[in-house]
Amino acid sequence: MRTPKEFDEIRPYDPEELPAVFEELIADPEFRAVTEQVLNGISYETACAQLRRCRTNLEVQKTFFYPLLHDILRKCSDGFVLENHAAINKQLPHTFITNHRDIVMDSAFLSISLLDNGFGNTMEIAIGDNLLIRPWIKKLVRVDKAFIVQRSAGLRQMLASSTRLSRYMHYAIATKHENIWIAQREGRSKDSDDRTQDSILKMMAMGGEGTVTERLKQLNLVPTTLSYEYDPCDYLKAQEFQQKRDIKDFHKAPADDLTSMKTGIYGYKGRICFRIAGCLNDWLDTLPADLPKTELFAAVTEHIDWEIHRNYKLYAGNYVAADLLKGDNQYAAHYSTEEKGRFETYVQSRIEKVTLPNPDIPFLRERLLTMYANPVFNYTTASNE
């Protein structure tokens, strides 16, 4: 079944398009160079033969990305768990709306964990066009079931672009029966203070039929919390905070995103935990039918934030960071002296990786501590509500 033409610019490739796209990728020297770096003991020619045998996007994921991601988990983490997945019906497609730490790995790890936990399918992934900095990357992500968020559109085009994006998401859920991944905000939360942008929900409600509440329910929204013990890009994020502070109108270059992608993929992550909350549909039914749109969107964003905050998996380093940042011992029961020493050493090692010509050490340390402490503060607040 071909996807409607209106979505051609943004959708993943349909299965019948894959053979031609495979040949374009195989002939691309940059794609070959990158692929040869990650192949485990097989030749590029053998990998190409395997790729040509794939008939669907899911087959490509299972053949290549699934084993690759499990290999990354084995080499770059101390284990991964998906918790509370029994809270939702695995036979229905859902929109997983999550906090956002890593450009690539958030959605990638969640996708393979769905397969590992009996969902039978992965997800279609919302990805900003600002990250598609090479032609082969744009092709590859569309093979890998990504759909494109056109962030570079002008103001006049933004409404039409958002409407089309929303219509596509509704189509993917209702007609293709695909799961969807989307971040709760545009871009990563650099300081880990995870807050949902109501503009994301407003976009979602542009498609579908009925009231705003009915349109949101049609997407089967599932707040999901991602918790990494260590963020491989933490020092890059701290560095960016100083650049934005010191350089007027600072903007990252495309190469910076590429560096963050590589660092996030191959950097050490420690333990990883993703926790699924229940589908929001029952809760959405409790909202008053006459609630003004502004109040409705505010209520939904607040509830998603609460679900994400209360489902953090907190590690010793998070609690150490909270106490160091506040200068007290409020959370000392959650870590040992040895764990505190290890985390302080870790923070210092990250500061030493910053490549700025004039690193502001106290500022960088405060930024790093804030990244690891904010989940503790948000969890504490959510737990008391």
C-alpha positions in Angstrom: 0.0 0.0 0.0 1.5 3.3 -1.1 1.5 6.2 1.3 -0.6 9.2 0.1 1.4 11.6 -2.1 1.0 14.6 0.2 3.5 13.0 2.6 6.2 12.2 0.0 8.6 14.9 1.3 8.5 13.7 5.0 7.6 10.0 5.2 9.8 6.9 5.5 10.3 5.1 2.2 7.6 2.7 1.2 8.8 -1.0 0.8 8.6 -0.8 -3.1 11.0 2.2 -3.1 13.7 0.4 -1.1 15.6 -1.4 -3.9 16.4 1.8 -5.7 17.4 3.6 -2.5 19.6 0.6 -1.5 21.5 1.0 -4.8 21.9 4.7 -4.2 23.3 4.1 -0.7 25.6 1.3 -1.8 27.1 3.5 -4.5 27.7 6.4 -2.1 31.4 6.6 -1.0 30.6 8.3 2.3 28.0 5.7 3.2 30.5 2.9 2.4 33.2 4.5 4.6 30.9 4.8 7.6 29.4 1.3 7.1 32.8 -0.4 6.9 33.6 1.1 10.3 30.7 -0.7 12.0 30.6 -4.0 10.2 31.3 -6.9 12.5 33.6 -9.3 10.6 31.8 -9.2 7.3 32.8 -7.5 4.1 31.0 -4.5 2.6 30.0 -6.7 -0.4 28.4 -9.3 1.9 26.5 -6.6 3.8 25.3 -5.1 0.5 24.0 -8.6 -0.5 22.1 -8.8 2.8 20.7 -5.3 2.3 19.4 -6.2 -1.2 17.5 -9.2 0.3 15.5 -7.0 2.7 12.0 -6.4 1.5 10.7 -4.0 4.2 12.0 -1.3 6.5 11.5 -3.6 9.5 13.6 -6.3 7.8 16.5 -3.8 7.4 16.2 -2.9 11.1 16.2 -6.5 12.2 19.1 -7.4 9.9 21.4 -4.5 10.6 20.3 -2.0 13.3 19.1 -4.5 15.8 22.4 -6.4 16.2 24.4 -3.2 15.8 22.5 -1.5 18.7 22.8 -4.5 20.9 26.5 -4.5 20.2 26.7 -0.8 21.2 24.8 -1.6 24.4 27.3 -4.4 25.2 30.3 -2.2 24.6 29.1 1.2 25.8 26.8 0.5 28.7 26.3 -1.5 31.8 22.9 -2.8 30.7 19.5 -1.7 29.5 16.0 -2.3 30.8 12.5 -1.3 29.6 10.2 -1.1 32.6 6.4 -1.2 33.0 5.8 -2.2 29.3 2.9 -4.3 30.4 1.0 -1.0 31.2 -0.1 -0.7 27.5 -1.7 -2.9 25.0 1.1 -4.3 22.8 -1.4 -5.0 20.0 -2.2 -1.3 19.5 0.1 1.3 17.9 1.2 4.1 20.3 2.9 7.4 20.2 5.8 7.3 22.7 6.5 10.9 23.8 9.7 11.0 25.7 12.3 13.3 27.3 15.2 13.7 25.0 18.9 13.2 25.9 20.7 11.8 22.9 20.1 12.7 19.2 20.3 9.1 17.9 20.1 6.6 20.8 16.9 7.6 22.6 14.6 6.4 19.8 17.0 3.6 18.7 17.2 2.0 22.1 13.5 2.3 22.6 12.8 0.7 19.2 14.9 -2.4 19.8 13.5 -2.7 23.4 10.0 -2.9 21.9 11.1 -6.0 19.9 12.8 -7.5 22.9 9.6 -7.1 25.0 7.0 -8.6 22.7 5.7 -5.6 20.8 6.3 -7.2 17.4 7.2 -3.9 15.8 9.5 -0.9 16.2 8.6 2.8 15.7 8.5 5.5 13.2 10.8 8.3 14.5 10.3 12.0 14.2 13.6 13.6 13.2 14.5 17.3 12.6 15.7 18.1 9.1 18.5 20.1 10.7 20.2 16.8 11.5 20.1 15.5 7.9 23.4 17.0 7.0 24.5 14.5 4.4 22.4 13.1 1.5 23.1 9.5 2.6 22.0 10.3 6.1 18.6 11.6 4.9 18.2 8.4 2.8 19.3 6.1 5.6 17.0 7.5 8.3 14.0 7.2 5.9 15.0 3.5 5.3 15.1 3.3 9.2 11.5 4.4 9.5 12.1 8.1 10.3 9.7 10.8 9.2 11.0 14.4 8.9 10.1 17.4 11.0 10.8 20.4 8.7 12.3 22.9 11.2 14.0 25.0 8.6 10.7 26.0 7.0 9.9 29.7 6.9 7.2 31.3 9.1 4.7 31.3 6.3 5.3 27.6 5.6 5.4 26.5 9.2 1.6 26.2 9.7 1.2 24.1 6.5 4.3 22.0 7.5 2.9 21.3 11.0 -0.5 20.4 9.7 1.0 17.9 7.2 3.2 16.5 9.9 0.2 16.0 12.2 -1.8 14.4 9.4 1.0 12.0 8.7 1.3 11.0 12.4 -2.4 10.2 12.5 -2.1 8.3 9.2 0.8 6.3 10.6 -1.1 5.3 13.7 -4.6 4.7 12.1 -3.7 3.3 8.7 -0.2 1.9 8.9 -0.6 0.7 12.5 2.9 2.0 13.2 4.2 3.1 16.6 5.7 6.6 16.7 8.5 8.2 18.7 8.6 11.9 19.3 10.5 14.1 21.8 8.5 16.2 24.3 10.3 19.3 23.0 12.2 20.4 20.0 15.8 19.4 20.5 17.5 17.8 23.5 17.0 19.1 27.0 20.6 20.3 27.6 20.2 20.8 31.4 17.9 17.7 31.9 15.0 19.9 33.1 12.5 18.0 31.0 9.5 20.1 30.1 6.9 19.4 27.4 6.3 22.1 24.8 2.7 22.7 24.2 3.5 23.5 20.6 4.2 19.8 20.2 0.7 18.9 21.4 -0.9 21.7 19.3 0.8 20.2 16.3 -0.5 16.7 17.1 -4.1 18.1 17.4 -4.0 19.6 13.9 -4.7 16.2 12.3 -7.3 13.6 13.0 -11.1 14.2 13.6 -13.3 15.6 16.3 -12.4 17.7 19.4 -8.9 18.4 20.5 -9.2 15.7 23.2 -10.4 13.2 20.6 -7.6 14.0 18.2 -5.0 13.5 21.0 -6.6 10.2 22.0 -6.4 9.0 18.4 -2.6 9.0 18.8 -2.6 6.8 21.9 0.0 9.0 23.7 2.4 7.2 26.1 4.7 9.3 28.2 8.1 7.5 28.5 11.0 8.4 30.7 14.6 7.8 29.5 17.3 7.7 32.2 21.0 7.3 31.4 23.4 6.9 34.3 26.0 8.9 32.3 25.4 11.2 29.3 28.3 10.9 26.8 27.5 14.3 25.5 27.4 16.1 28.9 30.7 18.0 28.4 29.6 19.0 24.9 26.4 20.4 26.3 28.3 22.2 29.1 30.6 23.7 26.5 27.6 24.9 24.4 26.2 26.6 27.5 29.4 28.7 27.8 29.5 29.4 24.1 25.9 30.7 24.2 26.8 32.8 27.2 30.0 34.3 25.7 29.2 34.6 22.0 26.4 36.8 20.8 24.0 35.0 18.4 25.9 31.7 18.8 24.7 28.9 16.6 26.1 25.4 16.3 27.5 24.3 13.0 26.3 21.1 11.3 29.6 19.5 12.2 28.7 20.0 15.9 25.6 17.9 15.5 27.7 15.2 13.8 30.1 15.2 16.7 27.3 14.9 19.2 25.8 12.0 17.2 29.1 10.1 17.2 29.8 10.9 20.8 26.3 9.8 21.9 26.5 6.5 20.0 29.9 5.4 21.1 30.4 7.1 24.5 30.0 5.3 27.8 26.4 5.5 29.1 26.5 3.4 32.3 23.2 1.9 33.2 20.1 2.7 31.0 16.5 2.5 32.1 13.4 3.4 30.1 10.0 3.5 31.9 6.7 3.5 30.2 3.7 5.2 31.8 0.1 4.1 30.9 -1.6 5.4 27.7 -3.1 8.9 28.4 -6.5 8.1 26.9 -8.3 7.3 30.1 -6.8 10.4 31.8 -7.8 12.5 28.8 -11.4 11.4 29.3 -11.4 13.0 32.8 -10.8 16.5 31.4 -14.0 18.7 31.3 -15.5 18.8 27.8 -15.8 22.6 27.9 -12.2 23.2 28.9 -10.8 26.1 26.8 -8.0 25.0 24.4 -5.3 27.0 26.2 -6.1 25.4 29.5 -6.5 22.0 28.0 -3.0 22.0 26.4 -1.6 23.4 29.7 -3.2 20.5 31.6 -1.9 17.9 29.2 1.7 19.2 29.1 1.7 19.4 32.9 0.4 15.8 33.2 3.0 14.5 30.7 5.7 16.3 32.7 4.5 14.7 35.9 4.5 11.2 34.3 8.0 11.6 33.0 9.4 13.1 36.2 7.9 10.5 38.5 9.3 7.7 36.4 13.0 8.7 36.4 15.5 6.0 37.4 17.9 7.9 39.6 21.5 6.8 40.1 24.0 7.6 42.8 25.6 10.3 40.6 22.2 12.1 40.3 22.0 12.4 44.1 25.6 13.4 44.5 25.2 16.1 41.9 22.1 17.4 43.7 23.9 17.7 47.0 27.1 19.2 45.5 25.0 21.8 43.6 23.0 22.8 46.8 26.0 22.5 49.1 24.2 20.2 51.6 23.7 16.5 52.3 20.0 16.1 51.8 20.3 13.1 49.6 23.4 11.5 51.3 21.4 8.3 52.1 21.3 7.5 48.4 25.1 7.2 47.9 28.3 6.1 49.6 31.5 8.0 50.2 33.1 6.0 47.4 30.3 6.7 45.0 30.6 10.4 45.8 34.3 10.4 45.1 33.9 8.5 41.8 31.3 11.0 40.6 33.4 14.0 41.6 36.3 12.5 39.7 34.0 11.9 36.7 32.8 15.5 36.6 36.4 16.7 36.7 37.3 14.4 33.8 34.5 15.8 31.7 35.5 19.4 32.3 39.0 18.4 31.1 37.5 17.3 27.8 36.1 20.8 27.0 38.1 22.3 24.1 37.2 26.0 24.5 40.2 28.4 24.6 38.9 30.0 27.8 37.0 27.4 29.8 35.2 28.9 32.7 35.8 26.0 35.1 33.3 27.0 37.9 30.6 27.6 35.3 31.2 24.3 33.4 31.1 22.4 36.7 27.8 24.1 37.7 26.3 23.2 34.3 27.4 19.5 34.6 26.1 19.2 38.1 22.8 20.8 37.1 22.4 18.2 34.2 22.6 15.3 36.7 20.8 17.0 39.6 17.6 18.2 37.8 16.1 14.8 37.5 16.4 14.5 41.3 14.6 17.8 41.9 11.9 17.1 39.4 11.4 13.6 40.7 11.1 14.9 44.3 8.5 17.5 43.2 6.5 14.9 41.2 6.6 12.4 44.1 5.1 15.0 46.5 2.2 16.0 44.2 
